[in-house]
């Protein structure tokens, strides 16, 4: 969702914000908290809610990357062992 040049905290309509938060995978509790801060004009607390969710998403990505690294290492080792096995049978 593109917002262009938003100059005021409350320029985005609430249904669009809620949809964006849902699309970003926010839980209802986080959405409710953000909307409460948004309605109250508390930018700092609203941004804190978004930052916490962003950090959780990054943690998930990093966890996935570690699992991929483990698989890549295993694949590499198996390929190396397979090449050595083929060389010794030739």
N, C-alpha and C positions, 0 to 999 in steps of 0.2 A: 504494500500500500504506500503510495507516494504522497507526501504531505507538502512538498514544495517548500516555500519559505514561510514557516510558521513563526509569527512574531510575538504571539501571546500564548500563555500557558493554556488558556481555555478556548483556543480557536478550533480545536478538533472536536467534532461531535462525539458524544459519549458512546453511541452504538458502534461507531468506527473504532474507538479505543478498545472497547470490550472485544470486538471481533479480532482486532490485532493481537490482543493479549491471549485470546483463545488459540489463534493461529500460532502463536509463539510457544504454546504448550503450558501456559500459566494455569495453576490450579485455581479453583473458584475462590479460595481464601485469599490468594494473592490478588486476584482481580477485584474482589470486594474491598480489600485494603487500599489498593491503588485508587479505585473510584472514590472511596471516602476521602482520601487525601486530595484527589483532583477536584472534587466538589468543594472542599474546604480551602482550596488554593495553596495547600502545603506542598510546594514543588520539591523541597528537599526530601521529605518523607516519601513522596511518590516515586522519586528517582531512586531512592534506596530500595524500594520494593522491586523495581525493574532491574537494578544492579544485582540484587540477590538472585533473581531468577536467571539472569544472564550468567552469573558465576556457576550456578547449578548446571546449566547447559554446557558450559565449557568443561566442567568436571566430567560430565558424561562423555564428551568428545575425547578428552584425554584418557579416560578409562578405556574407551573403545580403541584408541590408538595403541595403548599398551597391549591390549589383546591381539591386535593386528601384528604388532612387533613380535609377540611370542609365536604366532603362526608363521610369520615370515622366517624367523630363526629356525623353526622346526623344518620348514620346507627347504631352506638352504642346507641344513645338516643332512636331511634325507637325500637331497640331490647330490651332495658331495659323497655320501656313502654309496649311493647308486653308481656314481661315476667310478669310484674306486673298485667297486664290485665288478663292474663291466670290464675295467682295465685288467683286473686279475684273471678274468675268465677268457681273455682274448689270447 
